[in-house]
Amino acid sequence: MIAGSRFGVHSAAAFFALPLCVALGVASSVRAQQPPAGPAAGSAISTRTIDGKYLPPQPAPFGGVINMNAVNSKPWWPSSVVPPKGAPNVLLIMTDDVGFGAPSTFGGVIPTPSLDRVAKMGLRYTQFHSTALCSPTRAALITGRNHHSVGFGVVAEMATGFPGYDTFIGRDSATLGRVLRDNGYATSWFGKDHNTPAFQASQVGPFDQWPIGMGFDYFYGFVGGDTSQWQPNLFRNTTAIYPYVGNPQWNLTTAMADEAIAHLKMLNEVAPDKPFFCYYVPGGTHAPHHATPEWIEKFKGKFDMGWNKLRDQIFANQKKLGVIPADAKLTPWPDVLKKWDDLSAEEKKLFTRQVEVYAAYLAYTDHEIGRVIQAVEDLGKLDNTLVIYISGDNGGSAEGSPIGTPNEVAQFNGVEVPVPAQLALFYDSWGSDKTYNHMAVGWTWAFDTPFQWTKQVASHFGGTRQGVCIAWPKRIKDAGGIRNQFHHIVDITPTILEATGIPAPNVVDGIAQRPIEGVSMAYSFDKTRAQAPSPHKTQYFEMLGNRGIYHDGWYANTVPISPPWVLTATPDQDVMSSYKWELYDLTKDWTQSNNLAASKPDKLKELQEKFIVEATKYQVFPLDNSMAARMISPRPSLTAGRDTFTYSGELTGIPMGAAPSLLNASYKITADIEIPAGGAEGVLATQGGRFGGWGFYLLKGKPVFLWNMLDLRRIRWEGNSALAPGKHTLEFAFKYEGLGAETLAFNNRSGLGHGGPGTLKVDGQVVSSHKMEHSIPVTLQWDESFDIGADTGTPIDDKDYQVPFKFTGKLTSLTLKIDRPQLSPADQKRLAEESRRNNRASE
């Protein structure tokens, strides 16, 4: 019944029998004034462009008319912000850890047809530079400011409490994503995010330093510095996802391209006129080098010539392509690395396998990038898309040691796996999910041809020179052209802003912005300006104490005092005064081959002074050449000040930066559980995974505590029998016999990685007890997490279980109590004396 009608309608049937206007109580006079217009299809969205100086733009005042009666009023809708007319889409691509001489586009022997494609329809840049390390380059790329200016003087995992090194991109340095989004672009980020502070990378946030908090509408990728391509720590926006579970053929390199293609297709079909900014940054080719078997097969036997002849071949190719001058000199092979002909047959066999997998990984990564570029063309949008493809965020990586490693986590803990062991245990599985692999340094040095040094080394172009290709078919007509002007990673943001017609904002969210510190490269798009001088006149370089300064064709730089593959080195040096300096005239010496420091001391002094000016301006001080010490130095943490942690039920995916650490400490883990009739098994707690970590679990009802020692050894405590149904208390206790991580302050490792006795108890009774001779000193597997009640990522022991191995009983409570050793004054004095003796012995 419909009651209360002024027309006296008392039933649904009677209501629907009336004319619609009468049934709804609409006066016929109003109906005559506003005839029906048919089914509503919506109205066109009004749009506007903004000057972009203040973001977000102020809301426009109401533009309609409001009277007391809606019939006599005029509605109005706020307009949507759109970019300037004709602004291009932007596809910004950057690979990881790729030397200048690795891709075919810049003389390498590894085919990169997608990079070739961008070069052929656009331009190749031959003097473009990075910062020498991952996070810093990425921070500079997306902000247009120098890496120290935005807090990324080092990678996120090595943050220290100084403005240039705290790994916070300040609110005074809005990212390119934020600027383009507020000007009407659809923004997305696929792949590596290494610009979230490690101590904010958990599910509780805050998320302002995550991609979605930095102006990107959509994020699909991983947060840390690297990850397995088979079982990554993968996020969609801020939610951890596990698409690889139950799907052993799944690989992130392909899955990421699939995700980006689907996203771009969706944008085109829902809002075809809305320009997109897609930031596409795959994990390739950072370790682990994970390629699929069919890609690895393609490179079998391709590197039998060895790294010295490979280097000669790349150098000849580069001259033929014109990406280095005809008179450029090949820098000498370093004495610290063996020549190929001096290797044993065993070494050659292993090292060849390593590089075949690396080459497969680079080619595979480039292939999937090509699928994304092709998708843009298939959408009909390539002509007006600015495609920027940066080959590497720094030079090739030397973090695999002179002999390579099957497990990069071991390398960062100072453990080198001998060649015979690598051959026997990992040769056939190299590149699969059973390895966290990295190739030998000799290959890295060759792929940085024609330069010296590698990733981490900011002083030499082997660490900072990147091949870059830019295409924009609608705008760039010098297809296949080469540009030799000096440029730097900070120049990408201003280039994109100029291309889109969008200015850098003065104020964002009420906060005055730092000026953009790069310069636009867009002038070089015109063929008539192919030889124009670069507007980028001065650029400092600094990373881990190594540094350089470029000014008007001259370059002064320090000489590394420790090779980048010695990851646990903490040189006890006065960073400002102990380094030797070199001087080069780059207008005549492309490769840093002819050191002029002795013959031009005044010029060297001028540039050294200029470095101090630039370093002061951009927050570079204080200089610090330590690495391992910074990895474990105190920084903000959700676990700081806590020694007791309690959990119940299932909680997974807690990243390392937000989890309690058992390294270099005594601890006790207590689990109160209830076993149902028929028994139970599964994970109670685990941290890390296949390549380094620990696990506490029930296996066929028996309690097990296991330390996975970097996939080289497993130390196990296990009960003799399955637990009966009912309530039980399990306990594992470990007594650490070292002095504590604080000893790193004295430049030695006396307090790290010691062992101690461990005891497993069930209901108060000891069921297993023995001593662990050594422990993991520096880090667990960083792309894994701390999990309660189930396991994510990789299992702590493949032979025991596969993920997720959920606990099938009831986990009432799990408590960790950690007791970290403290140094007495006597300890500090003794270790300081030991450090001084060690330093004198090494001089």
KEVEX-567998 format. One record per residue (C-alpha): residue in one letter; x, y, z. Coordinates in steps of 0.001 Angstrom, whole numbers. Example, Ala and Ser with C-alpha at 12.3 -4.5 7.8 and 13.67 -1.06 7.14 Angstrom:
BEGIN
  residuo     east    north       up
        a    12300    -4500     7800
        s    13670    -1060     7140
END
This chain:
BEGIN
  residuo     east    north       up
        m        0        0        0
        i     1150     3518     -732
        a     -325     5786     1886
        g     -559     9518     2271
        s     -969    10338    -1431
        r    -2800    13579    -2135
        f    -4365    11771    -5105
        g    -5830     9083    -2892
        v    -3831     6225    -4395
        h    -4152     3182    -2141
        s    -2559      286    -4057
        a      458     -434    -6228
        a    -1780    -1497    -9093
        a    -3681     1792    -8930
        f     -394     3710    -8707
        f     1027     2206   -11899
        a    -2282     2741   -13703
        l    -1924     6526   -13364
        p       35     8708   -15766
        l     3608     8867   -14486
        c     3553    12632   -13983
        v      424    12396   -11848
        a     1632     9403    -9892
        l     4768    11323    -8938
        g     2833    14460    -8073
        v     4377    16597   -10857
        a     2210    19540   -11946
        s     1249    19531   -15621
        s     2398    23151   -15970
        v     5943    22168   -14942
        r     5828    19228   -17332
        a     5007    21572   -20169
        q     7949    23813   -19366
        q    10472    20880   -19109
        p     9589    18169   -21623
        p    11214    14795   -20948
        a    14568    14392   -22672
        g    14660    10587   -22687
        p    16901     8341   -20590
        a    19741    10288   -18940
        a    23100     9607   -20598
        g    25073    12008   -18455
        s    26525    15310   -19454
        a    29983    16029   -20793
        i    32546    16612   -18073
        s    33797    20159   -18183
        t    37570    20495   -18155
        r    40179    23106   -17445
        t    43937    23410   -17466
        i    45756    25082   -14607
        d    48935    27129   -14386
        g    50331    24420   -12113
        k    52191    26742    -9792
        y    50103    25784    -6757
        l    49066    22164    -6209
        p    46479    20999    -5694
        p    44603    23821    -7426
        q    42121    25813    -5416
        p    38532    24613    -5943
        a    36598    26857    -8287
        p    33615    28738    -6841
        f    30118    27430    -7630
        g    29248    28576   -11140
        g    25499    27901   -11197
        v    22433    29646    -9754
        i    20746    28673    -6488
        n    17209    29830    -5734
        m    14771    28460    -3205
        n    13171    26262    -5857
        a    15275    23846    -7914
        v    13124    24568   -10977
        n    14361    28154   -10924
        s    17987    27195   -10166
        k    20848    26227   -12426
        p    23136    23288   -11533
        w    26891    23388   -11998
        w    29589    20756   -11772
        p    33247    21315   -10873
        s    35482    20923   -13878
        s    38199    18272   -14132
        v    41809    19309   -14524
        v    43405    18162   -17771
        p    46925    18651   -19144
        p    47595    21240   -21835
        k    46140    20337   -25209
        g    48269    17855   -27106
        a    50353    16863   -24083
        p    51888    13442   -24731
        n    51496    10246   -22809
        v    54697     9360   -20965
        l    56230     5896   -20709
        l    59299     6129   -18460
        i    61315     2904   -18397
        m    64439     2096   -16432
        t    66211    -1218   -15988
        d    68454    -2124   -13060
        d    72238    -2658   -12734
        v    73032    -2530   -16469
        g    76466    -1417   -17630
        f    76854      946   -20581
        g    78293    -1811   -22790
        a    75770    -4564   -22014
        p    72855    -3865   -24423
        s    73221    -4231   -28186
        t    71987     -649   -28575
        f    75254      618   -27103
        g    77624    -1950   -28549
        g    76912    -4959   -26373
        v    76449    -8529   -27544
        i    73216    -9074   -25625
        p    70312    -8381   -27992
        t    67975    -5661   -26723
        p    65572    -5158   -29635
        s    63131    -3080   -27603
        l    65833     -581   -26673
        d    66965     -738   -30315
        r    63417       77   -31380
        v    63268     3209   -29238
        a    66680     4270   -30580
        k    65639     3769   -34199
        m    62469     5814   -33868
        g    64134     8403   -31641
        l    67519     9352   -30205
        r    70450     7711   -28430
        y    72183     9648   -25627
        t    75798     8669   -25010
        q    76852    10897   -22096
        f    74030    10350   -19634
        h    74780     9626   -15980
        s    73311     8027   -12874
        t    74334     8353    -9213
        a    76049     4884    -9081
        l    73460     3226    -6809
        c    69804     2168    -6946
        s    67710     4216    -4486
        p    69646     7450    -5054
        t    69237     7306    -8838
        r    65529     6578    -8515
        a    64950     9420    -6064
        a    66726    11850    -8397
        l    64809    10503   -11386
        i    61318    11034    -9987
        t    62018    14395    -8333
        g    64454    16199   -10630
        r    66629    16968    -7613
        n    70028    15580    -6669
        h    69933    12442    -4585
        h    71290    14032    -1410
        s    68839    16919    -1786
        v    65992    14444    -1329
        g    67602    12377     1435
        f    68873     9514     -707
        g    72642     9773     -475
        v    72552     5985      -10
        v    70116     3112     -447
        a    67139     2883     1889
        e    68652       27     3905
        m    71666     2187     4883
        a    69848     5319     6034
        t    71507     7497     8661
        g    70182    10457    10584
        f    71505    13259     8397
        p    69422    15308     5928
        g    71210    13941     2866
        y    70947    10338     4052
        d    67683     9842     5938
        t    65905     8334     2848
        f    62877    10599     3152
        i    61766    12427       24
        g    60629    15618     1711
        r    57289    17252     1074
        d    59234    20158     -369
        s    60250    17931    -3308
        a    57054    16699    -4932
        t    57606    13813    -7321
        l    56943    13835   -11034
        g    54002    11523   -10375
        r    52396    14018    -8030
        v    52886    16934   -10419
        l    51483    15080   -13435
        r    48587    13591   -11492
        d    47477    16972   -10169
        n    47626    18266   -13735
        g    45263    15607   -15027
        y    47409    12553   -15850
        a    46596     8964   -14905
        t    49726     7853   -13066
        s    50991     4331   -12442
        w    54150     2652   -11161
        f    55151     -902   -12050
        g    58127    -2729   -10591
        k    60809    -1646    -8177
        d    60161      882    -5427
        h    63385     1463    -3566
        n    62334     4894    -2316
        t    60280     3919      721
        p    62266     4064     3984
        a    62932      491     5114
        f    61365     1250     8485
        q    58084     2393     6868
        a    57644     -546     4515
        s    55053    -2376     6615
        q    51296    -2754     6467
        v    50789      -76     9120
        g    52418     2647     7028
        p    52543     5568     7012
        f    52092     5407     3251
        d    53110     8913     2203
        q    56510     7544     1143
        w    54977     4663     -815
        p    54192     5120    -4528
        i    50509     5783    -3838
        g    51522     8490    -1374
        m    53925    10082    -3853
        g    51421    10821    -6593
        f    50940     7453    -8290
        d    47351     6261    -8591
        y    48328     2624    -8996
        f    51297      547    -7842
        y    52175    -3034    -8699
        g    55642    -4050    -7614
        f    58083    -4638    -4782
        v    59266    -2188    -2160
        g    62879    -3192    -1451
        g    66124    -3103    -3397
        d    65703    -6458    -5080
        t    63571    -9565    -4978
        s    63189   -13031    -6373
        q    61435   -12976    -9724
        w    59908   -16356    -8854
        q    58575   -15577    -5350
        p    58723   -11774    -4943
        n    57587    -9662    -2016
        l    54882    -8240    -4240
        f    52331    -5513    -3515
        r    49281    -4166    -5265
        n    49129     -638    -3895
        t    49799    -1441     -194
        t    48424    -4984      -54
        a    50780    -7961     -213
        i    49792   -10487    -2893
        y    51060   -13995    -3642
        p    50178   -14906    -7250
        y    53038   -17402    -7465
        v    51596   -19805    -4868
        g    50673   -23031    -6635
        n    51985   -21644    -9946
        p    55653   -22672   -10351
        q    55902   -21266   -13897
        w    54914   -17770   -12759
        n    57630   -15096   -13130
        l    57411   -11420   -12192
        t    59196   -10212   -15328
        t    56303   -11409   -17488
        a    53567   -10876   -14906
        m    54527    -7235   -14510
        a    54281    -6603   -18239
        d    50894    -8328   -18251
        e    49728    -6098   -15410
        a    50942    -2890   -17081
        i    49378    -3819   -20413
        a    46049    -4604   -18769
        h    46153    -1331   -16847
        l    46911      780   -19941
        k    44169    -1017   -21857
        m    41700     -304   -19070
        l    42634     3385   -19029
        n    42209     3615   -22781
        e    38795     1954   -22783
        v    37384     3826   -19802
        a    38898     7264   -20440
        p    40549     7270   -23889
        d    41269    11011   -23809
        k    43072    10955   -20466
        p    46869    10973   -20901
        f    48860     8457   -18909
        f    52196     8534   -17132
        c    53478     4974   -16724
        y    56668     4505   -14694
        y    57928     1039   -15622
        v    60954     -191   -13632
        p    61506    -3961   -13686
        g    63884    -5799   -11362
        g    66092    -6894   -14273
        t    69010    -7083   -14158
        h    69628    -6657   -10429
        a    70526    -9884    -8681
        p    69080   -12425    -8362
        h    69441   -13067   -12099
        h    66236   -15020   -12656
        a    65484   -15955   -16244
        t    63213   -18682   -17584
        p    64803   -21879   -18977
        e    63912   -21080   -22592
        w    65694   -17715   -22369
        i    68760   -19272   -20744
        e    68964   -21839   -23527
        k    69262   -19056   -26129
        f    72655   -17978   -24729
        k    74333   -21317   -24330
        g    77901   -21071   -25637
        k    77624   -17360   -26493
        f    80327   -16273   -24028
        d    82951   -18964   -24412
        m    85401   -16296   -25620
        g    85774   -15016   -22049
        w    85512   -11554   -20569
        n    88666   -10002   -22051
        k    87806   -10820   -25658
        l    84198    -9855   -24953
        r    85437    -6458   -23843
        d    87412    -5990   -27054
        q    84369    -6987   -29093
        i    82069    -4535   -27298
        f    84627    -1735   -27714
        a    84818    -2349   -31468
        n    81011    -2448   -31722
        q    80717      856   -29872
        k    83008     2616   -32317
        k    81150     1098   -35247
        l    77805     2325   -33878
        g    79202     5789   -33145
        v    78244     5731   -29465
        i    81861     6458   -28515
        p    84344     8561   -30511
        a    86670     6916   -32988
        d    89674     8051   -30937
        a    88315     6822   -27577
        k    90714     4623   -25602
        l    89807     1382   -23870
        t    90736     1648   -20201
        p    93147    -1037   -18961
        w    92041    -4282   -17357
        p    92493    -4004   -13553
        d    95261    -5931   -11835
        v    92866    -7011    -9069
        l    90876    -9198   -11479
        k    92155   -12293   -13221
        k    92372   -12352   -16990
        w    90303   -15028   -18670
        d    93302   -16968   -19946
        d    94616   -17294   -16389
        l    91503   -19079   -15133
        s    91211   -22805   -14520
        a    88880   -24940   -16640
        e    86620   -25271   -13602
        e    86395   -21496   -13193
        k    85687   -20946   -16884
        k    82874   -23482   -16821
        l    81194   -21837   -13813
        f    81698   -18239   -14932
        t    80363   -18978   -18421
        r    77189   -20411   -16935
        q    76801   -17322   -14748
        v    76989   -14895   -17666
        e    74712   -16965   -19892
        v    72011   -16606   -17256
        y    72700   -12891   -16844
        a    72455   -12308   -20596
        a    69214   -14271   -20685
        y    67832   -12116   -17890
        l    68664    -8856   -19693
        a    67252   -10089   -22996
        y    64135   -11426   -21253
        t    63610    -8120   -19429
        d    63990    -6135   -22648
        h    61554    -8466   -24427
        e    58831    -7863   -21837
        i    59460    -4111   -22013
        g    58911    -4445   -25746
        r    55491    -5970   -25105
        v    54502    -2859   -23126
        i    55718     -541   -25890
        q    53833    -2630   -28451
        a    50683    -2411   -26335
        v    50885     1385   -26481
        e    51120     1155   -30255
        d    48217    -1302   -30386
        l    46123     1256   -28503
        g    46928     3768   -31231
        k    48847     6005   -28843
        l    52518     5520   -29646
        d    52744     8517   -31980
        n    52017    10925   -29129
        t    53827     9034   -26382
        l    57133    10221   -25018
        v    59095     6998   -24454
        i    62207     7300   -22289
        y    64175     4075   -21860
        i    67111     4300   -19428
        s    69417     1292   -19565
        g    70311      788   -15916
        d    69997     2855   -12756
        n    73768     2523   -12326
        g    76631      596   -13866
        g    76857    -3178   -13803
        s    76957    -4693   -10314
        a    80139    -6119    -8789
        e    78337    -7375    -5685
        g    78782   -11002    -6723
        s    82517   -11156    -5863
        p    85321   -12093    -8281
        i    83930   -15643    -8443
        g    80214   -14908    -8399
        t    77762   -16303    -5882
        p    74735   -18595    -5914
        n    73306   -16552    -3036
        e    73712   -12791    -2839
        v    72500   -12895      769
        a    75621   -14894     1640
        q    77783   -12314      -83
        f    76312    -9469     1982
        n    77116   -11490     5091
        g    80756   -11783     4053
        v    80483   -15455     3039
        e    82020   -16465     -292
        v    81018   -19808    -1784
        p    84065   -21551    -3353
        v    84021   -22439    -7042
        p    83910   -26251    -6487
        a    80899   -25870    -4196
        q    79124   -23613    -6672
        l    79687   -26137    -9448
        a    78614   -29122    -7390
        l    75549   -27644    -5730
        f    74179   -24895    -7978
        y    75451   -25155   -11548
        d    72359   -26813   -13016
        s    69902   -24682   -11036
        w    71592   -21314   -11768
        g    68885   -18737   -12492
        s    66052   -20831   -11053
        d    64243   -20150    -7796
        k    66832   -22374    -6077
        t    69464   -19626    -6465
        y    69758   -15975    -5503
        n    72547   -15669    -8023
        h    75041   -13058    -9150
        m    77817   -13355   -11748
        a    81558   -12847   -11293
        v    82987    -9312   -11384
        g    84989    -9950   -14576
        w    81782   -10009   -16616
        t    80546    -6857   -14898
        w    83738    -5011   -15756
        a    83389    -6117   -19388
        f    79771    -4942   -19575
        d    80892    -1506   -18341
        t    83138    -1142   -21424
        p    84877     1179   -22221
        f    85025     2543   -18678
        q    86638     1624   -15368
        w    84854      353   -12279
        t    81248     -606   -11585
        k    78097       95    -9599
        q    78715     1853    -6230
        v    81675     3779    -7694
        a    80476     7333    -8349
        s    83952     8576    -9241
        h    84250     6647   -12524
        f    81880     6246   -15443
        g    81770     2464   -15112
        g    79485     3202   -12177
        t    77528     6126   -13624
        r    77406     6134   -17447
        q    74042     4841   -18728
        g    72779     4367   -22253
        v    69510     6248   -22790
        c    67071     6268   -25726
        i    64199     8716   -26132
        a    61448     8588   -28755
        w    58381    10735   -29389
        p    57313    10076   -32980
        k    55021    13098   -33159
        r    57767    15455   -32051
        i    61226    13912   -32646
        k    61924    13652   -36378
        d    65637    12849   -36286
        a    64953     9115   -36067
        g    68096     7172   -35218
        g    70032    10270   -34198
        i    72798    10347   -31609
        r    73228    13000   -28940
        n    76538    13427   -27119
        q    75695    16210   -24655
        f    76486    15706   -20965
        h    73349    14963   -18950
        h    72354    13440   -15637
        i    69422    11547   -14135
        v    68072    14785   -12578
        d    67391    16029   -16107
        i    64576    13568   -16836
        t    61869    15253   -14751
        p    62389    18732   -16259
        t    62471    17133   -19724
        i    59090    15503   -19168
        l    57634    18678   -17689
        e    58729    20719   -20704
        a    57368    18106   -23102
        t    53977    18103   -21377
        g    53805    21879   -21028
        i    53446    21575   -17266
        p    55563    23800   -15014
        a    57291    22693   -11846
        p    55077    23879    -8980
        n    56122    26561    -6525
        v    53913    25252    -3724
        v    52453    21791    -3079
        d    50037    21199     -190
        g    50981    24608     1158
        i    54705    23776     1230
        a    57198    25787     -804
        q    59096    23521    -3186
        r    62802    23119    -3703
        p    63755    24249    -7184
        i    64221    21539    -9783
        e    67983    20976    -9939
        g    68162    19298   -13345
        v    67818    20876   -16785
        s    65570    19897   -19662
        m    66940    17778   -22502
        a    64052    18722   -24797
        y    66233    21170   -26741
        s    68060    18149   -28143
        f    64878    16782   -29757
        d    65395    19227   -32655
        k    67779    18040   -35341
        t    69033    21578   -35784
        r    70304    21479   -32188
        a    71922    18048   -32374
        q    75328    19558   -31649
        a    74156    22295   -29281
        p    76180    22617   -26058
        s    74604    21056   -23021
        p    72961    23442   -20556
        h    74032    21045   -17778
        k    77343    22720   -16914
        t    78166    21388   -13449
        q    77376    18109   -11707
        y    78764    16564    -8547
        f    78932    12798    -7921
        e    79221    11046    -4549
        m    78521     7559    -3277
        l    80005     5746     -266
        g    82901     8219     -122
        n    83838     7985    -3809
        r    83216    11287    -5547
        g    83693    13393    -8623
        i    82886    16802   -10030
        y    82098    17686   -13642
        h    82345    21250   -14921
        d    82385    22444   -18526
        g    84053    19357   -19944
        w    86512    18831   -17104
        y    86164    16053   -14554
        a    88006    15543   -11263
        n    87462    12418    -9214
        t    88789    10355    -6339
        v    90254     6855    -6658
        p    88372     4095    -4762
        i    90225     2826    -1701
        s    88229     -411    -1498
        p    86684    -2436    -4325
        p    82876    -2522    -4343
        w    82756    -6319    -4135
        v    84218    -6237     -602
        l    80798    -5617      893
        t    81799    -5906     4547
        a    84697    -3445     4246
        t    84534     -460     6580
        p    87652     1552     5706
        d    89029     3455     8684
        q    89909     6530     6644
        d    89553    10270     6819
        v    87197    10426     3865
        m    87958    14036     2997
        s    91764    13837     2934
        s    92808    10221     2377
        y    91594     9678    -1165
        k    93813    10303    -4188
        w    92413    12519    -6940
        e    92533    12329   -10727
        l    91788    14921   -13425
        y    90452    14414   -16943
        d    89669    16593   -19927
        l    86534    14851   -21209
        t    86469    16925   -24381
        k    89544    14967   -25480
        d    89366    11905   -23242
        w    85983    10159   -23349
        t    86884     7237   -21076
        q    88950     8734   -18222
        s    92184     7285   -19636
        n    94674    10164   -19417
        n    95070    11458   -15865
        l    96204    15116   -15918
        a    96338    15662   -12139
        a   100125    15956   -12024
        s   100388    18326   -14988
        k    97446    20589   -14122
        p    97398    20941   -10322
        d    95673    24339   -10416
        k    92783    22973   -12440
        l    92473    20027   -10073
        k    92413    22360    -7059
        e    89749    24503    -8726
        l    87503    21484    -9237
        q    88132    20126    -5737
        e    86978    23442    -4329
        k    83967    23386    -6626
        f    83063    19951    -5282
        i    82979    21340    -1748
        v    80701    24163    -2875
        e    78329    21777    -4662
        a    78416    19218    -1855
        t    77550    21890      697
        k    74704    23157    -1468
        y    73137    19725    -1920
        q    73472    18162     1585
        v    76314    15749      730
        f    78151    16168     4037
        p    79074    14349     6202
        l    80905    11909     3929
        d    80835     8279     5033
        n    82563     5382     3277
        s    81212     2575     5462
        m    78753       21     4133
        a    78092    -2952     6414
        a    78246     -696     9471
        r    75491     1485     8061
        m    73362    -1553     7225
        i    73043    -2407    10928
        s    73291     1089    12410
        p    70337     2242    14540
        r    67496     3952    12703
        p    63785     4530    13393
        s    61963     1244    13817
        l    58626      -86    14991
        t    60621    -2501    17154
        a    62950       82    18718
        g    63096      -68    22513
        r    61189    -3365    22658
        d    62590    -6672    23819
        t    59325    -8614    24051
        f    56954    -9321    21163
        t    53685   -11245    21419
        y    51501   -12621    18617
        s    48566   -14981    18233
        g    46825   -16728    15360
        e    48021   -15988    11839
        l    49883   -12814    10822
        t    52028   -12828     7710
        g    54012   -10460     5518
        i    55722    -8324     8179
        p    58766    -6887     6357
        m    62234    -7051     7863
        g    62281    -3348     8702
        a    59265    -3748    10996
        a    60133    -7150    12478
        p    62185    -8124    15537
        s    65729    -9244    14687
        l    67365   -12249    16332
        l    70804   -11528    14853
        n    73750   -11134    17254
        a    71548   -11579    20319
        s    70278   -14076    22850
        y    66584   -14859    22602
        k    63764   -17125    23722
        i    60688   -18003    21649
        t    57693   -19457    23487
        a    54609   -20839    21739
        d    51421   -21850    23538
        i    49505   -24121    21190
        e    46613   -26562    21148
        i    46786   -29762    19092
        p    43440   -31130    17828
        a    42526   -34797    17662
        g    44468   -36403    14843
        g    47516   -34143    15316
        a    48732   -30935    13696
        e    51612   -29458    11777
        g    52613   -26170    10189
        v    54545   -22986    10797
        l    54454   -21278    14165
        a    56894   -18527    13166
        t    59496   -17943    10499
        q    61691   -15112     9325
        g    63634   -15078     6065
        g    63525   -17984     3661
        r    65444   -20369     1443
        f    68534   -18141     1283
        g    68858   -17228     4946
        g    66549   -17275     7970
        w    64978   -19308    10753
        g    61807   -21308    11284
        f    59851   -22741    14218
        y    57273   -25305    13132
        l    55676   -28694    13602
        l    56561   -31338    11019
        k    54346   -34429    11135
        g    53541   -33366    14659
        k    57172   -33052    15803
        p    58476   -29657    16948
        v    61381   -28277    14880
        f    63531   -25176    15220
        l    65834   -24600    12251
        w    68422   -22028    11218
        n    69010   -21850     7462
        m    72615   -20680     7227
        l    72525   -18907     3856
        d    71421   -22057     1998
        l    74827   -23586     2699
        r    74010   -25406     5920
        r    70970   -26036     8107
        i    71204   -26317    11876
        r    68290   -28228    13352
        w    66730   -28897    16730
        e    63915   -31475    16608
        g    61720   -33391    19029
        n    61609   -37178    18995
        s    57871   -37678    18780
        a    54674   -36059    17573
        l    52768   -33951    20083
        a    49657   -35537    21554
        p    46278   -33758    21267
        g    45818   -31030    23847
        k    47612   -27928    25059
        h    51391   -27609    24917
        t    54075   -25024    25513
        l    57048   -25070    23142
        e    60198   -23111    23823
        f    63417   -22453    21938
        a    66188   -20552    23745
        f    69549   -19413    22377
        k    72460   -17908    24302
        y    74631   -15658    22100
        e    78349   -15708    22891
        g    79390   -12546    21020
        l    79810    -9028    22303
        g    77224    -7253    20187
        a    76770    -5362    16965
        e    78083    -2170    18548
        t    81618    -3424    17889
        l    81256    -2385    14268
        a    81795     1137    15497
        f    85407       86    16005
        n    85809    -1125    12425
        n    85904    -4836    13102
        r    83475    -7717    13282
        s    84417    -9153    16682
        g    80838    -9022    17884
        l    79062   -10340    14788
        g    78085   -13824    13719
        h    79125   -15676    16865
        g    77404   -18866    17900
        g    76097   -20277    21143
        p    74023   -23078    22675
        g    70389   -23606    21685
        t    67767   -25648    23527
        l    64330   -26855    22401
        k    61782   -27694    25106
        v    58300   -29224    25086
        d    56224   -28560    28207
        g    59356   -27712    30146
        q    61298   -30819    29127
        v    64421   -30573    26951
        v    63958   -32521    23705
        s    66978   -31241    21754
        s    70094   -29289    22719
        h    73316   -28471    20917
        k    75603   -25580    20069
        m    75562   -23457    16922
        e    79182   -22546    16104
        h    78332   -19474    14043
        s    75281   -17353    13284
        i    74276   -15034    10441
        p    76085   -11733    11115
        v    74490    -8946     9042
        t    71204    -9692     7296
        l    68616   -12344     6562
        q    67031   -12720     3143
        w    65720    -9182     2714
        d    62886    -9857      260
        e    61253   -12253     2714
        s    59160   -11401     5763
        f    58396   -12327     9364
        d    55388   -14656     9430
        i    53265   -16114    12221
        g    51039   -19191    11691
        a    51995   -19654     8016
        d    54893   -18973     5644
        t    55105   -16674     2629
        g    57774   -16360      -34
        t    60073   -19374      117
        p    60223   -22147     2734
        i    62981   -22149     5306
        d    63680   -25746     4211
        d    62314   -27131      929
        k    62689   -30711     2153
        d    60385   -30121     5111
        y    57498   -28205     3567
        q    56206   -25862      870
        v    54507   -22532     1489
        p    52156   -21569     2985
        f    52281   -24581     5400
        k    49609   -23088     7638
        f    49504   -24287    11215
        t    46590   -26676    11562
        g    46335   -26422    15334
        k    45516   -23384    17458
        l    48277   -20863    18117
        t    47144   -19225    21327
        s    50235   -17138    21887
        l    53769   -16772    20538
        t    56255   -14607    22425
        l    59775   -13542    21465
        k    62075   -12196    24169
        i    65367   -10753    22936
        d    68409    -9968    25077
        r    71018    -7965    23179
        p    74557    -7904    24597
        q    75958    -4587    25710
        l    79589    -3533    25661
        s    81288    -2706    28933
        p    83821      146    29044
        a    86557    -2498    29170
        d    85134    -4170    26040
        q    85092     -858    24218
        k    88687      -83    25147
        r    89939    -3534    24133
        l    88124    -3473    20789
        a    89332       37    19984
        e    92926    -1100    20553
        e    92339    -4174    18389
        s    90921    -1983    15646
        r    93972      300    15687
        r    96301    -2700    15438
        n    94341    -4104    12510
        n    94417     -778    10677
        r    98192     -396    11143
        a    98690    -3931     9829
        s    96670    -3181     6698
        e    98540       23     5812
END
